[in-house]
Amino acid sequence: MIRLLKLLTLLSAMLFASVAQADKPFVFTDLNGVNHRLADYRGKWVVVNYWATWCPPCLEEVPDLVNLYDSRKDQDLMVFGVVFEYKNLEEVEKFADDMLMSYPIVLGNERIVSEIGSAAVLPTTYIFNPQGRLVKIRRGLITRQYIEELMAGSTR
């Protein structure tokens, strides 16, 4: 019984922490100097994808994210690519250009991690519903199909 109580207390604390995290308003400045706030995208799903240029699963998921963004950006979705562990800005710009990344690219830093969440595993994707609430954290490879099924299955 005491173990169950401790487990419930721990789960409650974790749930509260993730709800509190989701309520933090983030602000990004992309490589083009454009500022983005979560509140700017109310009514749209927001996908924040952490990646690195050296990461094989990151390379694999980029085409799906580009296709998803290009097909839905004017309707119900926004995608941000947040790059971590890069050598320099030129490397990031070349990678984004070579991969035809049409969505905004942001240089990752500690402020972004404190506002969104951990970058300990790459890739990691944070998905916010149209009300701005964090509904999913996906560590590892993500696909267009996975995101579209999450969007279709959610009534939030």
N, C-alpha and C positions, 0 to 999 in steps of 0.2 A: 504494500500500500504506500509506504513512504517512497519507494522507488518510482511508483507511478506518479505520485505528487511532484517529485523532483523533475520527472520527465515532462509533465504538463507545464510546470513553471518554466522550464527551459524552452519548450516549444512556444509558449506565450511570449517570452522575451524575444525569441527569434522572429516571431510574427510581427511583434510591435516594432522591432528594428527595421524589418523590411518595409512595413507600411510607412514608418517615419522616413526612410530613405526615399520612397516613391514620392513623398510629398515635397521633397526638396526641389526647388525650381532650378534647373540647370541652364547655364548660358555657355554656348560654344562660339568660338570664332573660327571660321573655316579658312582654308588656304587662300581664298580670294578676299579675305578680310571682312566677310559678311558675318554679322552676329545672329545667332539663332537661340531662341528661348523655347523651352518646352511649351509654355503658354501660347506661343505663336502657332502651334500645331494642334490646338484643341479641335476635336472633330476628326482627327486623323490618327491612325496608328503610327507610332514612332519606334523605329528600330535603330538601336545604337550598337554597332558592331565593332568590337575591339579586335585589332589585327596587327600583324607585323609582316614586313617584306620577306623575312626568312622562313615563314611559317607555312608548310605544305597544306594543311587543311584550310588556312586563310586563303591561299591561292585558289583552292578548289571551290570555295563558296562564293568568291567574288562574281563570277558570271551570273549565278542565280540572283544575287543581290542587285546587280545592275539591271537584269531583266525585270525583276520585280519592281524596282524603283521606276524604271522607264515606263512600265505599263500602268502604274497606279499613282504616280506622283501628283497628277492633276486631279485625283479623285479622293483617295482615302489613306494615303501612306506617305511617310517621310523616312528616309534612311540616312544615317550618318555613319561614316567610317572613321573610327578613332584609332590612329596608328600609334603603337608603342614600340620601344626598342629599335629605333631607326638610327642610322649613322648621321644623316644630315637632311636638310630640306630638299636638296636636289634629288637625293635617292627616292624620297617619298613622292615627289612630283613626277619623276620618270616612271616609277612603278604605277602610280595612278593613271598616268597617260597610257602606258603600255597595256594596262588591264581595262582600259576604256571605262574607268570608274566615273560615272556621270553624277553620282550623288556627292554631297559635300564631304570633304575630308578634313579632319581636325587632328592637330598634333596633340597626342595624349600627354597628360601631366598629372601631378598629384591632386590639383583642384578638381579635375574631372573625375578622378577616382573617388574623391571624397563626396562629390555630388551624385554620381551614378552608382559606382560600385567597383569592386576589385578587378584588377587586370592581371591577377596571378596566373590565370590560364588563358592561353591564346589559341584559337579565337574564343571570345565570350560575347554573347549577344544579350542585350537588355531590351525587352519589348514592353512598350507602354500602350495602353488602350486609348481610345479617343477622348476619354475623360482625364487623361494624364496620369493614370495609375499604373505602376509597375505590375505587370501580370505574369511575366516569365523571364527567368534568367536561364540561358542555355549555354553551357560550357562545352566547347568542342564545335565541330562542323554543324552548320545550320543550312537548310535548303529553302528554296522558294516554296516548295510544297508544304514544308513544316509550318512556315509563317502563314501561308494562306489558309491552311487547315485550322490553325490557332485563331485567325481572324474570323473565319466562317463559323467556328464552333463557339465563339464567345458572344454572350449577350450583354457584356459589360459596356 
